[in-house]
Structures are given as C-alpha cells and as structure tokens.
Amino acid sequence: MTIAAGVVILPLIFYPKIKPLWNKASEGGQLMPQRGAGRGNQPLFASGYVIIPVQMSEMIRSTGTLLPDEEVELTFETQGKVVGIYFDEGRRVKKGELLAKLNDAPLQAQLLKLQAQHKLTEEKVFRQKQLLDRDAISRESYDQVATELQTIEADIKLLEARISETELRAPFDGIIGLRLISEGAYATTQTPLARLVKISPLKLEFSIPERYAGDVSPGFPVKFSIDGISKEFQADVYAIDPKIEINTRTIVVRAYYPNKNEELKPGRFTSVSLLLSQIDNAVAVPSEALIPEMNGVKVFVYRNGKAEQVRVTTGLRTESQIEIKSGLKFGDTLLTTAILQLRQGIPVKLDTLIINNENLRTNL
C-alpha cells in the first residue's frame, strides 16, 4: 500500500515543475524547422529561378595573329656591287619603283657592241633582200644573213634581261622597312636589302575546333579585339585550310580586315569571336539545375509549395546556360539548389528567388 501510494503521489508533486520545460522544448521545436531532406512535414529549403526570355548565343572564341596582306624580303636576282639605293626607310613605294642598283657597266658595254653589230647586220640584210629580189644571190645566202641578224637580236634581249636583274624594283605597293645594306657593298642573291610590307588590308589568322569546320565558310563575319584598344574590329573570312591540324585537331582560318586607315600593325595578338547562332527569346536555365537520367533529362519546378518533376529536352548550350526546347515555359520557377534531395511532391520553402539575375530573399 505504501509503495503504491508513493508511485501515485510523486508525479503529482513534480508535474508543475516539469510542465514549463516540456512546453518550452515543444515550442522551440516548432520555431526551428530543419534545412535538409524534409523529413515528415518539414519543408525543404531551396533556391528558385524564375524563367524569363533571354538571348542566347553560340560563340567560338579563339586567339589569332594579324598578318600583312603581302610581305617580302627584297633581294637582287644576280650578284654585284651596289652602286645606288633610291629609297628612304619606312616610306611608301609604288609597284615597279626602282629601289636599288648593282654595277652593270660591263653589261652596258656588251650591249653597245651588240647594238652596233645589229645596225650593220640589219643594213646587210636590207641589201641582200634587194639582190634576192633581182635573183642576184641565192636564197641560202640571204637566209644566212637573216639568221645572223636574229641571233644578234636574241643576244641583245638576253643582255637587256641581265641588265634588268641588276635593278631591284618594288613588286607591289607597300611600306619599305629598315635598310640592311649600304652602297658599295657586294650583294648576292642571298643578301637581303630590306623588307617590303603591304598592311592594307590585313589578314587575320586563327584556328577553330574541327567540329565547327562545316559552320564557317568564306564571307563569315568575325569580330576581334586587341589589348590596349577599346574598339572592336570586324573581318570577313576569305579562306579555310582544307586540312585539319593533326596535333591540335583544329583548322586554320584566315579573314580580311580592310585596315583602310592603317591603324593596326601586322604581328599583333588578337582575341577572336565568331557568332554561330543566336536565339532572341529562349527558355534558358542554369546548367546545374539539370538532372541527367538514363532516358533523358529532368528538372524540378516549384508549384503550390511543392517540388514537381518535369522532363525537358535541351538545345543550345553556353558556358552557364542551356536552352530548354520543351517542358518549361516563361514564368516557371525552377529549383536550383538541394537538387539531390528533391523528390516528386516534397514540400519546399524558397529561401532565395532569382528574378532577372537578382537575388531576392523570400518568406514563401
């Protein structure tokens, strides 16, 4: 009897002291929902991304080099002593302009000798022709004199060609560089005199991955920029190398830039970009929100306070976004965090909502 009475009386004595602690613990549990797997009726905290129309572009980015339209190291076609240099360093020259001259005195003397022989032989042929017309000489005698005249004429042309080899003329319009030789020096066919460069237009050379070889063709617009210059420049593709580089698996492309004001110099490093395609009003989502599966790709959207699974088909991809061709529409709220914990129909509470690339705190 005494023990039974004690069991009944003790809870009655300590209940008033335990009750406040019980209520406090119970209230604390209601005020602190846990972030995580959403066990029981507790919501899962996640971030939402409101889908709006965006412009998506597929770009190829590469690096390139500016090349002159034409460039040549000027050398003589023969050897000899330099007797004249007729250009100033760094100035413009015209095609065919005389730039330098080798000593041709011996050749000029030979030419004078042949020209004198040519005059005498020409008169002899004239007289022989008159005699042949009167049957005073044989045809064979006339042909011998005519052949002699033709031989002298051929020797004169050959000598004139050798004399022209002593003259160095500009092969095209351009700007001549620094002089590498002086008058009085002995030059050979391997002795460079100067460099001639044509810088209007310029050639832009760059490489693209082999998978884009079919997307770029002559006439394709190219944009490029140069360090230290804020302006962006545009060129047009004019040639594509027919062979793919085996070591890099890239294909070399060249484009023309007019460079009418000659503000750019060849040899400069460039950053190149090519716009392959552009979509103005695309449904695009962050790439980290997609969940790949064996039979496709899915995402989770926020609807009526719960996560809803949606299968989607993808399109254009960029560094940070992926185009959604079907499954989502503008205004849908995509769930972008806690992806591995999301399940169909699980309660979700948005702690952050991204609208137009702005993070907003929410109490939804």
Helices and strands as residue ranges (DSSP letters): H 2-31, E 44-50, E 54-74, E 80-85, E 92-93, E 98-102, H 105-133, H 139-164, E 167-169, E 174-176, E 186-187, E 194-209, G 210-212, E 221-226, E 229-240, E 250-257, E 269-282, E 284-286, G 287-289, E 291-293, E 296-303, E 306-317, E 321-326, E 333-335, G 339-341, E 348-355, E 358-361
